[in-house]
Amino acid sequence: MPQNPTDAQIAATQPVKIDTVTVGQGLDGNLFATGILKPEVSDFLAYRFPQYVTTAMLERLERYEPVAQSTWSWFEQDRTRKSAEITAGSGTGASLTLTTDVPATAAGDGYFLEKDILRTETGLNIRVTAIGEAGGVQTITVVRQDGNPFVGGDIADTERVGHSTNANEEGSFGPGTREYLPNERRAKLNIIRRGCEITGDALTAKSWFEDGRSWYYDQEMIDMDEFARDRENAIMFNTESPDGATAQTGDGIVPLVESGGVTNFFAGAVTETDIQNHIKDMLIQSPAQEFACICGADFLTSVQQALKDYVVGGGVSYGSFGDQMLGLDVHHYQFLGKKIHFIHYYPFDDLETLPFAGTATAAKTNYSNYSLWLNLGSQMGKKLVNLKYRELEGQQRKFIYKYIDGMMSMDTGATRAANSFDGLRSEMLSQIGVEVRLLNNHGVLAANA
């Protein structure tokens, strides 16, 4: 009769838990050779290399999803209510025909409609009585709503008029219609690769986890670290390549937010006033209650110094001894109902990746004195910052890790070799990109002098 297996024998066949990564057993217990079960290998990267905040944070928050194509697009509706700059036509009189900066291809085109009530910078309500087109832009004929004629100082060229409401007479016909066309935005995936060769001698250099059964080669982990950095830098700093380029790349978070986010600058060290003014601008643009402020060491140091009075005022005694912990550790700040979480971002201080010397200028960024403000919330069910990867019918390219056996093999009993290299080779590949929606919900606060 067969004997029942012992508890130790049963345990030896069960998956091993390392952090939150489940791995199977086999092939001498090597972490990568055994095959990572869900969550995927890239989740392991997020936990093994937490200094790469963006990819780690997005993966831990499960802000990633597959796409079936290397390029994808989505639509965003910009603000539907518009203002306009007056480029010509201001003056005095019972009515004025003003030239705006609103595009128009015919007399009936353009944003403004007859009977719209507009508001001037001087606080006047003016009513649109006719619309036209001149030189590709819309013209509007307006009167003062209070019935008085325009006088000097009421409105001037280069000033703006805002759309307030409309006014119609009794028995009127309905006004014309406006078209609100969303803007199409698109992004591209990046293909990132790295290889690692482990010689026969290096196969004896192993690092072990506490369970004593799953291990990895030191060289593998060095290359895994560098590969994690490749992925992080791609989704943070890459710029979009032209269509048709051999090696396609997509825009990263930094160039995207710098191009369309709320941007403010300061000179020298950031102050609490700088932070408050930036929060005020973010308040106008974004409904988010919390922002992740990813920043360099110089910026975070200045933040701690700028907010030190709150710590001192809170009762910390700098003259006491014993087990009193002295100093500052400010990582959260709230103003105007917005909570800011300051997070040091190691890559911003890596001069081997982001070289810098001298003084920050409009054309030269000191990322150590720089902060990226991200709204990690959602709107209408869509995450505003989302990691994308290529997948179709179960074949995922978020992270691929493969071995190529040489004279050495992960299978110690193997008698065949793929090549004559005295060792083995591993290959890493990742096809990922980032989608950042509603750029005005994010921001940059940085030094430029």
Residue, then its C-alpha position, 0 to 999 in steps of 0.5 A: m500500500p502506498q504511504n501517505p506523504t509527510d507534511a514536509q513532502i507536501a510543503a515541498t510541492q507548494p508555492v513559496k510566498i516572497d513578499t506578495v509574489t508567489v513563485g513555483q518550485g523547481l529547477d533548484g528554486n531559482l526565483f526567475a527560472t521557476g516561473i512567476l505566477k500572478p501577480e506578474v514578474s513586474d510586480f516583483l520589480a515594484y517591491r524589490f526596487p521601491q526607489y523607482v517610485t512611479t512604476a512601483m506606485l502605479e503597480r501597487l495601486e493596480r493602475y495598469e491595464p493591457v492594450a492590443q496595439s502599440t499606439w492607442s488613443w482616447f478623447e478628452q473634452d476640454r472646457t466647454r465655456k470659452s472666453a476670447e481676446i479682443t484683437a481690434g474694434s474697441g472704441t466708443g458708440a452705441s454698438l461696437t463690432l469687435t474682432t476676436d481670436v476665435p477661429a471661424t471659417a464662415a459668418g455663422d461659425g465660431y463660438f459666440l452666438e447672437k444674444d450671448i451676454l459677455r462680461t468685460e474686464t471692467g465688469l460690464n455686461i455686453r450683449v451680442t447682436a450679430i456675428g460675422e467672420a473676418g480673416g478666419v476669425q469670428t467678429i461680434t457686434v455688441v451693445r451695452q446691456d444697460g442701454n448706455p453707449f460705450v465710453g472710453g475705458d469700457i473695453a480695449d484691444t488685447e482685453r478679454v471678454g468672458h461668456s456669462t449667460n444669454a438674454n432673449e425676448e418674449g416669443s423668441f426663436g431658439p438660438g443657434t447651436r454650438e459644437y463641442l468637439p473633444n480632442e483626440r490624444r494618443a500615446k505609444l508603448n516603449i519596447i525596453r530590453r536588457g540581457c544578462e550573461i552569467t558565466g559558469d563561475a558566476l553560477t556559484a554566486k547566489s543570494w538567498f531569501e529567508d525561506g532558504r529555498s528560492w534564490y537568484y544570481d547576484q548578476e541577475m539582480i544587478d541587471m534586474d535593478e538596471f532594467a527596473r531603472d530603464r522602465e522607470n526612466a522610459i515612462m517618466f522622461n521619454t518623448e514621442s518619436p515620429d511615426g515610422a521611426t524604427a524604434q518607437t517611443g512614447d511621451g513620458i509623464v514629465p514632458l506630458v505634464e510640462s506641456g499641459g499641466v499647471t506650471n509655476f517656478f521659484a528662485g532659489a529655495v522653495t518657500e511655503t508661499d510658493i507651495q501655497n500659490h501653486i496649490k491655489d492654481m491647482l485648486i482652480q484647475s483640479p477637483a482632486q483633494e490629494f496630490a502626490c508631490i514627487c520631488g528631488a532632494d533639494f526641493l524636499t529639503s527646502v520644503q522641510q525647512a519652509l515648514k519647520d515653524y509648524v513643528v516648533g509651534g507644535g511643541v517640539s523642544y530643541g533643548s530637551f534630552g532623553d528619548q526625545m527625537l529632535g529635528l523635522d520630518v514633514h511629508h504631508y501638508q494641507f492648504l485650501g482643502k488640498k492634501i499634498h504628500f511629498i515623496h522623495y524621487y531618487p531618479f531626480d537626484d541621479l546625475e548619471t541619468l539627469p546631468f546638471a551643473g550650474t543654475a537652473t534656467a528656463a532651458k536647463t532643469n535642476y531636477s533635484n530642485y523640482s517637483l511633479w504633482l500628480n492627481l492619482g484619482s479618477q474621473m468618470g471611471k477613468k484613472l488619470v495616470n495609468l500604466k499600459y502594456r501590450e497584451l492580446e489573448g493572454q500573451q502579455r509583454k508587460f515583462i518577459y524573462k527568458y533563459i538561453d542555456g549555454m554549457m550551463s543550464m538552469d536544469t542541472g540534468a540537461t544534456r543539450a546546450a543551445n550554444s557553446f557559451d560557458g554559462l547561460r544568458s537571460e533576456m528581459l523585455s518590457q513593452i510599456g507606456v503611460e497614459v496621462r489624462l486631463l493634463n491640467n489636473h497635474g502640475v510642476l513646481a520647479a526652480n528656474a533661477 
